[in-house]
Amino acid sequence: MKRFEKHIFICENKRPEDHPKGSCADKGSSEVKEQFKKRLKELGLAATVRANTAGCLDACEYGITVVIYPEQIWYGYVSVNDVEEILQEHIIKNVPVERLKIRDQKFNRDEIKI
């Protein structure tokens, strides 16, 4: 049996303040990660779903970036307010949150048709 059924990776990369790409850390990604961790525990999912800090996911242009494995679904512009929807829909019901998916074939290759 696998230790975790799903992994939620939240970019917490920190760049210098004047970097043209910005960084997820400056946009509040640590708060997003903490909300994922808190809610996973409250929902009794912490034993099967893990929220992890990720370094640079190379998706800076999409705001705070989250990727969920094993599905490899990439979400962009994620805020603390989106955490519950991701948990309820994607993690619990296995239905990705369409409105948050990164619409770039580089990230969601099997999902986005150009």
C-alpha positions, 0 to 999 in steps of 0.5 A, a space after each residue: 500500500 502506498 503511504 500517500 494516495 495524493 501529493 499536493 505541491 505548493 510552490 514557495 520559491 523566493 526570488 529577489 524582490 526586483 526579479 521580473 518573474 516575481 515569486 510565489 512566496 511573495 504572493 502568499 504561497 506559505 499561507 496557501 500551504 498552511 491552509 491545505 495542511 490545516 484542512 487536510 488534518 481537519 478532514 481526516 485526510 492527512 494520512 493519505 494526502 500530503 501537502 508539500 512545499 515545492 521549490 520553483 515549479 517554473 510557472 511564475 507567470 501563473 501566480 501561486 502554483 499548485 500541482 497535484 500528483 499522481 494526476 499531474 494537474 497544474 493549478 495557477 493563481 491559487 489563493 487561500 480561498 481556493 483551497 477548500 474547493 480544490 480539496 472538496 472537488 479534486 482531492 475528495 471527489 477526484 474532479 479537477 477544478 477547471 477554473 484554476 487549471 493552467 491553460 497552457 499545454 506545457 503544464 496540463 498536456 493531456 488536458 488542454 487541446 490546442 
